[in-house]
Amino acid sequence: MLEKDTVVAIGVVFTGSWVFLISVTALGIIASYVTSVTATRLKWIGDVRDNLSRFISLIYQCAVAAPSSEPERDKIFQEIAH
């Protein structure tokens, strides 16, 4: 029969190993989630920059280099509205 201290030591080691396994698994899941969120955020920032630069370009085309024809002007206004 095992002594009380031996049983307690086995229980501590068993519990500690499960806690370690669960912690490592959770850390992997959290790291994956953070990576995914960061990638999505960077893509969104790139999209906002592209849209803003296109918007500024269209405003410049209307204000400084005014289009010569009415259909061309309407096309630019439609792009700005988009």
Residue, then its C-alpha position, 0 to 999 in steps of 0.5 A: m500500500l502507498e503512503k499518504d505522501t506518495v499519493v499526494a505527490i502523484g496527485v500533484v504531478f498528475t494535476g500539474s501536468w494537466v494544468f500545463l497541457i491545458s495552459v499550453t493549448a490555451l496559449g496556442i489558441i490565443a496566439s492564433y487568435v491574436t495573429s488572425v485579428t492583427a492580419t485582419r486589422l492590417k488588411w482593413i487599414g490597407d483598404v481604408r488607405d486605398n479608398l482614401s487615396r482614391f477619394i482624394s484623387l477624385i476630388y482633385q480631378c473635380a476641383v483642380a483638373a475639371p473634366s471637360s465633358e458632362p458624362e466624364r464629370d458625372k462618372i467621377f461624381q458616381e465614383i466619389a459617391h461610391 
